[in-house]
Amino acid sequence: MTTNDLTQAAAAAKYGRPARQRMGRDDLVMRGTMGLLGLFLLVAIVLPLYAMLSKSFETFTYRFDTIEFQVSGGEGMPWGKTMNALALGTELDVITPESMVTSNGGRFQATEFFPDFSFRAPTLYRMRNVGEGGGGFMVAGGPVYHADWVEMDGNAFRRAQIRPTESHGIDNYLTYVNTPSLFFSVYNSLFIALTTTFIVIILAFFYAYALTRTCMPFKGVFRIIALIPILAPSLLPAISLVYLFGNQGIMKGLLMGESIYGPIGVVIGSAFWTFPHALMILVTALSISDARLYEAAEALRTPKLRTFLTVTLPGAKYGLISATFVIFTLVITDFGVPKVIGGQFNVLATDIYKQVIGQQNFQMGAVVSVVLLLPAVIAFAVDRIVQRKQVALLSARAVPLVPKPHSRIDKAAAVYCGAIGVVIVGVLGMAFWASLIKFWPYNMSLSLANYDFDVMDGGGWEAYGNSIRMALYTAIFGTAIIFSGAYLVEKGRGFGFGRGLIQLLAILPMAVPGMVLGLAYIFFFNHPDNPLNFIYGSMAILVLVTITHFYTVSHLTAATALKQMDPEFEAVSASLKTPFYRTFAKVTVPVCLPAILDVSIYLFVNAMTTVSAVVFLYATDTTLASVAVLNMDDAGDIAPAAAMAMMIVYTSAGIRLLHALMTKGLHRRSQAWRMR
């Protein structure tokens, strides 16, 4: 504190006013940067979600009672009686209760009220809008709201349309609840999510136990194999299952007459791609244990099973709970697996796609998105509450647990991990083999013809190039934004309310499914009054939605690395009057470089594999590889779809390998200070 600051504090104390330290340049710059970050998160997540929620309450109702017609036999002939559109339509059975409401803002053709209408006849028509609050009608592309008669010949009347009246209410939600085919998808989604979560948690727990608590051989190999599904889009296991158990699959007999197109296929495909996510959490949970507890149990001659139930499981309970909610959220919000192999088994994610892409019913798509958002938010909230109750399992006196060799247990663990490894490699190998088959199952010779994407319906090699560009932009800009934001939250001085708000906004994207976020971006960025409308349909909006979708995990990774740095770095810099941004560039970034690289590779791989967040936002010139896989599958080009999915795997694996090599070299140079 300077002499001037001390003088101000003394004066404030003398006159009874609270002392306030004057903000310096660093404080002003930091708060301004926080404001920009808060604005970014507001535009990227809060406003789009608000726009989607508003859209779900938006309804359109036809006010046929305000529209009237008159008909004349021709030029100079008298006009007939005045006819009310509602009465006329009801009499002709043109108007039904279902046709009174439209959820997509469509138009109703005026010619529907005249069964023997012909635009070549000399008949003349005229319309008027007599009531307030009516939507009016359109003639020659222009809306008419006034009450004067509008006269037109048959050719003009052919193009006349009645407009609906926009209103807001819960009608869309009532329609959703009263539509069994839509509402039943809630049950299907919960069934798939709960079943898959139960299976994955059990399989992943014992796999993690084998990696951390046994001395089985080839642990490194088994760990690498188990993480392979992270490199592939969720569409890939579904495509492989079609080749394995589909109508022409090589192993369809194993299903004993059951179809893979439905809940069986969705559960198997979902379990494949979510398995590594559960495994990483459980490996971390089981790696932290106090050997003294097991020594005490052994000294008391406690049976192995009882030790497992009373020591191992309670020690890993927080990891189990966290993994359970993560897998549940991933499965219930996934779009790729049920889209490819779900058949007629509808879930919430595919319902959104069908409402938006199939029926152009954006309001009902918003309703389904809100319904899908609820279980994801609840699961996320419960997980956060449980994590707050987590206590440290290792004290300063704890002894790290080192597994002891046990011949039978080690062999059983190796067999168990080997069996799961065979399944993982088999699913991936099936996709690889199918991508090389010339014409399944009639010509099984190998060929690279399926990799000629430019002759396929889907997007061609340009889509693959777009994915590379989008992933690079996401990794570069996303890492810069996310790490800088985490730095401001963790190392910022003062402005506690603003930092807390940014932390809340940074955590929010984890609870928002990708499809919900993508649909919200349509409503927000495609609005003509939005000044950011120009990015809609461009590569920029794909990068923005991907950064936002994967923001939370990256933010938590960066924040964890920053918390490990002693606050004295910033204190010393401030005392030496060194600008905070110089400390950030010269000290913070080099120290946290491993975490920064982890964030960048996480963003790159997820940008390559994601489909749910971008499926609504791509344009013809920004089609991505993951979307091309979906389009090829829809067009019946399943083998090329497998080939494109494998290209994503090759790229993700190559980047992972490059990242490992770079990290090793950079870590040796930038982390030399850790060596003593």
N, C-alpha and C positions, 0 to 999 in steps of 0.2 A: 504494500500500500504506500502511495507517495505521500509527501508532506501535505500537498493540497487535499488529498483524500482524508488525512487525519484531521486537518483543520475543519473540513466539512462535517466530519463525524462529531467533533467536539462542539461545534456550533449547534448541530442538531440535538445533541444531548442537553445543551444549555437551555434551549427553547422548547424542549419537550417533544420534539419531532423524532420519529424513527429514522435511524441512519440508513441511507441507501447509497450503495457504492455506484459510482457512475460507470455505465457500460463502456468498455473499450472497443477498439476497432474489431478485435477478434470476436467479441460477443455479438456485435452487430452482424458481422459476416456469417457467424455460425447460426444465428437466429434467422437471418435471411435465407440461408441454405436449407434450414429446417422447414421454413415456410414453403420453399420450392418443392421439397420432398413431400411435404404434406399435401400440396396441390397435386403432385403427380399421383399419389395414392388415392386422392379424392376422385380424380378423373379416371383412374385406371380401374377402380373397384367399387367405390361407394355410389357414384352417380349412375353408372351402368346398372347396378343392382336396383337402384331406386326406379330407373326407367322401366326395368323389367317388371317390378312389382306393380307399378302404375298400369302397365300394359295388361296385366292379368285381370285388372278390375274394369277394363275398357270393354264396353259392349256396344253393339249397333242394332237398333230396332227400327223396322219399317213402320212409318206412320201412314198406312194406306188410307186411314180415315180422313186425312187432310188433302187427298188428291181427288180431283174430279175430272171427268171426261165429257166431251160432246162429240157427236159424229154427224157429218154431212155427206149426202150422197154424191156431191161434186160441186164444182164451181157454180155459184149462184143459187144453189139449192139450200133450203132452210136447215138449221141445226136441230138435231134431235134433242131428246130430254137429257137433263144432266144426270150423270151416273157417278155414284161414289165408288171409288176403287175398292174399298173394303167390302161393301155389299156385293159389288159385281164379282170380285174375286172369290168371295165365299160361295156365292151361288154357282159359279163355274167350277168350284173345288180347286181353284188355282192357289188360293191362300189357305194354308194350314197353320196351326200353332207353331210348327217347326220352321216354317218359312217366314214368320214374322221377325225372327231374330237371326242375325248373321254375326259371326264373331270375327270376320275378316274384312269388314267394310266393303263388301261387294255391292253390285248393282242389280236391280230387278228390272227385267225388260218390260216396257209398257205394253208391247204387243201380246204378252201372255193373257191379257184380259179380253182379247178379241180372237176367238178360235179360227174364223174365216178371213183373217187379215191377209192381204196381199198388197205388196208395195206397188204393183203395177196397176191396181184398180184406181179409178178417179176419186175414191173416197178421201175426204178431208177429216182431220182430227184436230182437236184442241184440248189442252190441259191447263189446269191451274191449281195452285196451292192455297187452300182457303183457311188453314189453321195455323196458329203460332206454334213454334216448337217442332214443326215437321222438318224432315230432311230436305224437302223440295224434290226437284227432278232435274235431269240433264237433257238438253237439246243441243245437238251439234257440238257436243263436248263442253258446253258451258252450263254451269249450275243456275237454276231458276228458283228463287225463294219468294218472289212477290205473288200477289193474289190475282193478277190480270191473266186473262186467257192468252195462251200462246198457240197460235194456229200453225199447222204444218201439213204437208202432203204425206202420202204413204211412205215415200222414200225417207223423209226426215223422221217420221214417226217410228220407222224401223230402228232408228238409232237412239230413240228416246229411252231414258232409264230413270227409275225411281231411286232416289238416294236414301240410305238409312240415316237415322238420327243417332249421333254419338251420345252415350251416357256412361256413367260409372256406377258400379255396384258389384254384388257377389253373384250375378247371374251365371258367369262363366264357371265359377266354383260349383254352383248348384247343378249346372249341366254336366260337369265332370263327375260329381258324385252319383248322378242319375244315369250315367252311361256305363253299364256293367263292363264293357270291353276295356274301357279306360281305367276304371276304378280297380278292376281285378289285377291290373299291373302292379299295384302297390303290394298285394299279397305275393305275387311272383317275385318281385324285387327283394322283399324281405326274406322269402324262402331261400332264394339263391344266395343272398348275402350271408345269412345265418349258417346255412349248410356249408358253404365254402369256407367261411371263417373257422368253423369247428374243425374241418378237415385240415386246413392249412396250419392252424395253431398246433395241433397234435403232431403233424409231420415235421414242422419246422422246429418244435421244441426238442424232440429227440435227435434231430439232426444237429442242432446247436449243442445239445448235451454231448453228443459224440465228438464234436470238434473241440469242446472246451474241457471236458471232464474225463476223457479217455486218452490212452496212448496209442490209438489205432494208427496204422501207417497211411501215408499219402493224404494227410490232412490238407495240405496246400492245394492239391489237385481237386479234392472234394469241395473245398471252399470256392475255388474258381468256377467249377461246374455249376454249383448252386446259384451263382450270381449271374450266369449267362442270360436268363430271361429278362434281366433289366435292359439288355442291349436291344431287345426286339419289341416292336409294337404289339399291343395286345391282340391285333388281328392275326399274327403269325400262328399262335397255338390253335386258333380256331380253324385256320386253313389246313394245318397239319392233321387235325382231327378229322376233317372231311376226307382226306386221302387215306387215313388209317381206318376209320369206322363208318364212312359215308356209304351211300348206295353202291358205289363201286370201290370201296375201300379194301385194302389188302387184309384187314383183320376184323371185318364187320361181323364175322361169326362169333367173336368173343362177347358181343352184346346180347346174344341169345334172343334175337328177334326184336330187341328194343332199338329205337332210333336215336342216333347221335344228335339229330336236329331237334333240340329242345333242352329241357333242364339238365339232362345228363351231360350233354356237350358243353353247356354254359358253365356248369360247375367244374368240369375237368379243365377247360380252357382258362377259367378264372383262377383256379388253384395253381396252374402252371406259372402264370405271370406275376401272381402276388406272393408266391413262396419266398423269393429272395428278400422281399421287404420285411416279412415277419422274421426271417432268419437273422438279418442284420441286427434287429432290435433284441432278439433273444440271445444272440451270441454276446452282445454287450452286457445284458443282464446276468448271464451265467458266468461271465469272466470276472465279475466282482463278487468275491466270496471270501470269508474268513476261515482259514484252515483250522483254527482252534475249535470251531463248532464241530467239525467232523472228527477231530481228535478226541473231543469230549464224548461224542456219540460212540466212537470206537472203544474208548476206555470203559464206557458203561455197557458195552456189549449190546448196543442197540441194533436190532435187525436192519439190514440194508434198506428194505422197503420203508420201514418207519422213519429212518434217517432221510430218505428221499421225500417222504410226505411232510415231515416236520421241520426239515432244515432247507433242503434244496428248493422245494416249491415256494415256501414263504419268502425265501431270499430272492426269488425271481418273479414275485407276484406283480410288481409294478411293471416289469418288462412284459409279462403276459397280458396284463390289462391294456397297456399301450399298444402292443401288437394286435390285440383283438380289435380294438377300435380302428386302428389304421387299416387292417384288412377289410373290416366291415365297410368302411367308407370307400375304399378303392373298388370293391366289388359292386356295391349298390350304385355307384356313379359311373361304372365302366360302360362304354358304348360299343367297343370293337368286337368283343367276344359274342355278345348276344346278337349283334347285327349280322355277323357272318354265319353263325351256327345255331342261332335261337329258333329259326323257323317261324312257326306261328305262336311261339311262346313269348309273349310281349312283356317287356319290363319298362320301367319308367324312362330310362335313357333312350330306348328305341322309340317309345311313344313320342318323345320330344322331336326326334328326327322325322317321324312320320307326319306329325302335325305340321311341322315347319316346311319340310322339303316336299312331302307327298301331297298335303292338302293346302299349303300356304295359309294355314290357320295359325297366325302368330299369337293371337290372344290365348288360344287354348294351349299352344306350346309354352307360353309364359306361365299358365296355370300349372301345367305338369312340372315345369322347372321349379316353381315354388314348393310343390309337393315333394320333389326330389331333394330340395334344399333342406327340408326339415330334418329328416333322419341324419343327414351329413352334419348339420349344425349341432344336433343333440349329441351325436357320437363325439364330435370334436369337443364340445363343452364338458361332457363327462370325463373325457380323457384329460383335459386341462385341470379339472378339479382333483382328479386322482393324482396327477403329477405333483400338485402343490402339497399333497400329504406325504409325498415320498421323503423318507429320511435317509441319512447316510448309512450305508451298510458296512463301511470300513472305517474303523477308528485309527488313531495314530499307532496303536499297539497291535493292529491286526496283522496276521501272517497270511500272505498270498497263498492260495490253494494251488498246489502243484499235483496234477493227477499222477497216480501210481500205476505202473503196468499191471494188467490183469488179463491173462491170456484169453479167457472165454469172453469177457466183456469187450475187450478190444476187437476180437474177431467178429463178434455179433455187431458191434458198431460199424465195422468196415463193411460187413454184408448189407446192413441197413442203408448206409450212405451210398454204397455201390448200387443198390436197387433203385434208389431215388435218382442217382446220377444217370443210370441207364435210361430211365424215363425221360429225364430232361434232354439228354443227348439224342434220344430216339425221336422226340418231338421235333427238335431242331433239325436233326438229320433227315427226317421225313420231308420237311419243307425244302431243304437243300436238294434232295433227290428229285422231288416233284418239279422243282424249278428247271431241272435238266432233262426231264422226260419230254419227248417230242409230241406225243398225243396219247394221254392217259385214257383208258388202259389198253388201247388198240395197237399203239406203236410205242413200245417201251425203250426204244433206242435213245441214247443220250445226244443232246444237242444244246447249243446256246441260243436257239431261236426264240425261246421265251424271254431272253434278255434284250430282244430287239423291241424296246418299249415304244418306239416311235410309230410302229404299225398297230399298236394296241389302243383300245379305248380306255383312257385313264389320265394321260398326262405326258407320257413319253419321258425321255431323258431330261427334258427341261424341268419336269417336276422334281427329279432327283437333284438337279443343280439348284433349284429353288430352295430345297430343304437344306442343302449345304450352306447356302447364303443366309437363310433365315436362322439356322443354328449358330453360325458364326456371329451374326449381328446380336442374337440373343445372349450369347456367351460374353461378348465384349461389352455391350451397353448394359446388360443386366448385371454383370459382375460389378461394373463401376457404380451403378445406381445403388445396388443392394449393399455393397460393402461401405460406401460412403454414408448411406442411411444408418446402417448399424453403428458406424463410428460416431455419428451425431447423437444417437440414442444412448450409447454406452459411455462416451467420453465427453459429451457436451457439458457445459457449465450452466447451471441455472435453468430457467424456463422448464421447470419440471412438468407442468401441465402439457406443454407442447410435445415434450419427449415421450410422455406417457401416451398421448394420443397417437403419435406416430407408431409407437410400439403396438398399440391395439390394431391400427390399420395394417401393420405389417403381418400380424398374426391372422387377420381375417381371411385372406385368400385360401388358406388351408381348408377352410370349411365350405368353400364354394366349388361344386363340381365343374369340370371343364366345359361340359355342354351348356350348363346354366350360364357360365361366364361368357361363352361365345354368343349365346342368344341375347344376353344383356347388351353386348357390344353392338349387335344389330340395331336394337331399339335406341341406343344412345348415340352412336356415331353416325348412323344412317339418317338421323333426323335432319331435315333441311335447315332448321334454325340453329343447328350446332356449328359453331365456327371451326370445329375440328372435323367436319364432315369430309374434308378433302382427303383424309387418310383412309377412308372406307374403301375397301377393295384393293388396297395397296399392300406392299410388303411390310410397311410400317405397322399396320394394325395387327398383322400376324406376329410380329416381334413383340409388340406391346402386350397382346393377350397371353403370349407364352411366358414372358417375364412375370406378368402378374400371376398367372396360374401357378408358377413354381417359386413365387417370391418367398413364402414363409420358411420353407426348409433352408433355402439359401441364407435368409436373414438370420435364422437361429444358428447356423453354422458359423457365420461371420461374427455374431455376437458372442458365441462361446469362445472363439479365438481371442477376441478383444478383451474379454473378462479375465483372461489369463495374464494380461499385461498389467503391471503394477501402475496405479494412478500417479505414482511419483514422476513418471515420464512427462506427463502433461504439466504437473506442478513445477518441475524444474524448468521446463520450457517457458512457462508463463513468468517465472521469476527472472529468467534471462531475457524476457521480452521477445522471445522467438515466436513469430506468427504460427498459429496452430496448423495451418496448412503445410508449413515447412516441416513441422514435427510429424505430421501425417505422412508426408512423402518420404522423409529421410529415416524415420524410425518405425512408424506403425506398419506401413506397407511391407518393408523388408521382413519384419518380425512375423507378420501374419501371412507371408507369401504362400505357405502350404495351404492354408485355409482358402485363400483367394483362388488358387488353382483348383482346389476341390469344388468351389462354387462354380467356376467357369465350366469345368467338365460336366458337372451335374446339369447345368443349364443346357449345354450343347447336346448331350445324349437325350435328355427329355424333349428338347425341341425336335430332334430327329424322329423320335418315336411317337410323339403325341398325335392324336387324331381328334379327340372329343372337343378340344378347345378351339380348333381351327376349321372344323368341318363346315361351319356356317359362314366363314369369313373369307375364304379364298376366292379369287377371281380366275378368269380363264388363263391369264398370264402369270398367276401366282400359285398355281396348283402345287401341292407338296407331295413328296414321295408317299407319306402315310395315307394321304387322301387318294392318291393314285391307286394304292393297294385296294382301298374301299371301292373305288369306281371300277377297277378291273374285275373285282369279285362280283359286283352288281351286273356287269356286262357278260358274265359267264367265263371270263378269261382267268380261271383260277390259277393255272400254272404261271402265267406272267405276274399275277398278284403275289404268288409265293416268291418269284424271282425278285420283285421289287422289295418285298419284305426282307429277303436275304441281303439285298444291297444295303438296307438300313442297318442290319446286323453287322455286315462287313465294315461299314463306315464307323459305327459306334465302337466296335472292337478295336479298329485301327487307331481311333482317336484316344481310346483308353490306354492302349499300349504306348502311343506317343506321349501321352500325359504322364505315364509311369516313368518313362525315360527322362523326360524333361524335369519332372519333380525330383528325381534322384540327383541330377546335376545341380539344379537350382537349390535344392535343400542343402547340399553339401557346401555351397558357396554362401547362401544367405543365412543359414542357421549355425554357422561356425561358432557363434557366441555361446551356444548351448553347451559346447564341449569344454570341459574344465580339466 
